[in-house]
Amino acid sequence: LREDALPKILISQCYLEQKDFKNAIKILTDLEQSNNVNEKLIKDLLYYNLGYSFYNLQDYNKSIYYYKKVVSLDDNDIISKAKLASAYYYNNEIDKAYSIFTNPSFDSKVHASGLQDFSIGDIYLEKGLVYAEKKQYKSAITYYEKSEKLFWQGHPSKIISNYYIANSYNETQDERQFKYYDTFIDEYINSNIEIKEILKSQFFDANFK
């Protein structure tokens, strides 16, 4: 391990925790261009953090590029595969996202990954979105419901899951849509100001322009 590689990775982690993605990218790309990275662990962290940073800046092409690099180093890295599928989804490459999410071993590997429940919930929410894009609404509902159960009461993703469940029932003209729309509205109304702001910035602004 070269002396300066790991400290730069750790500094980038600090920037990521502060959501300062541009400075994280600057440090990481400098490290990448230095040809100072040979160890697999450092490459994993370098490429994953770059993929994560570009994802949060909504530069999905670059995010995909780096997540693919991580997966090329370890095809069993299910967390990076899930992030790659998510980046494909938001980049409107639905078939590629679908291919990853519907791999027969995907769910079992996610559960064996050691991820916390809310992280698995986010993955299932995005898997549901991909099924919905493919008009497979029954499967979409299955994963939205799995997602909803993994978040604590009042969590933004729990509220959003109920909206998407309602939408999928609406697409199939199922009256259960009204129950879930009501739940979504009630949970939003009863959420605190901080949660409302998160929902506005991450959900309403993106879906109701």
Secondary structure as the mmCIF struct_conf table of DSSP 4:
data_model
#
loop_
_struct_conf.conf_type_id
_struct_conf.id
_struct_conf.beg_label_comp_id
_struct_conf.beg_label_asym_id
_struct_conf.beg_label_seq_id
_struct_conf.end_label_comp_id
_struct_conf.end_label_asym_id
_struct_conf.end_label_seq_id
TURN_TY1_P TURN_TY1_P1 GLU A 3 ASP A 4
HELX_RH_AL_P HELX_RH_AL_P1 ALA A 5 GLU A 17
TURN_TY1_P TURN_TY1_P2 GLN A 18 LYS A 19
HELX_RH_AL_P HELX_RH_AL_P2 PHE A 21 GLN A 33
TURN_TY1_P TURN_TY1_P3 SER A 34 ASN A 35
BEND BEND1 GLU A 39 GLU A 39
HELX_RH_AL_P HELX_RH_AL_P3 LYS A 40 ASN A 56
TURN_TY1_P TURN_TY1_P4 LEU A 57 GLN A 58
HELX_RH_AL_P HELX_RH_AL_P4 TYR A 60 LEU A 73
TURN_TY1_P TURN_TY1_P5 ASP A 75 ASN A 76
HELX_RH_AL_P HELX_RH_AL_P5 ILE A 78 TYR A 90
TURN_TY1_P TURN_TY1_P6 ASN A 91 ASN A 92
HELX_RH_AL_P HELX_RH_AL_P6 ILE A 94 PHE A 101
TURN_TY1_P TURN_TY1_P7 THR A 102 THR A 102
TURN_TY1_P TURN_TY1_P8 PRO A 104 SER A 105
HELX_RH_AL_P HELX_RH_AL_P7 PHE A 106 HIS A 111
TURN_TY1_P TURN_TY1_P9 ALA A 112 GLY A 114
HELX_RH_AL_P HELX_RH_AL_P8 ASP A 117 GLU A 133
TURN_TY1_P TURN_TY1_P10 LYS A 134 LYS A 135
HELX_RH_AL_P HELX_RH_AL_P9 TYR A 137 LYS A 149
TURN_TY1_P TURN_TY1_P11 LEU A 150 LEU A 150
BEND BEND2 PHE A 151 PHE A 151
TURN_TY1_P TURN_TY1_P12 GLN A 153 GLY A 154
HELX_RH_AL_P HELX_RH_AL_P10 PRO A 156 GLU A 171
TURN_TY1_P TURN_TY1_P13 THR A 172 GLN A 173
TURN_TY1_P TURN_TY1_P14 GLU A 175 GLU A 175
HELX_RH_AL_P HELX_RH_AL_P11 ARG A 176 ILE A 189
TURN_TY1_P TURN_TY1_P15 ASN A 190 ASN A 190
BEND BEND3 SER A 191 SER A 191
HELX_RH_AL_P HELX_RH_AL_P12 ILE A 193 LEU A 199
HELX_RH_PI_P HELX_RH_PI_P1 LYS A 200 PHE A 204
HELX_RH_AL_P HELX_RH_AL_P13 ASP A 205 ASN A 207
#
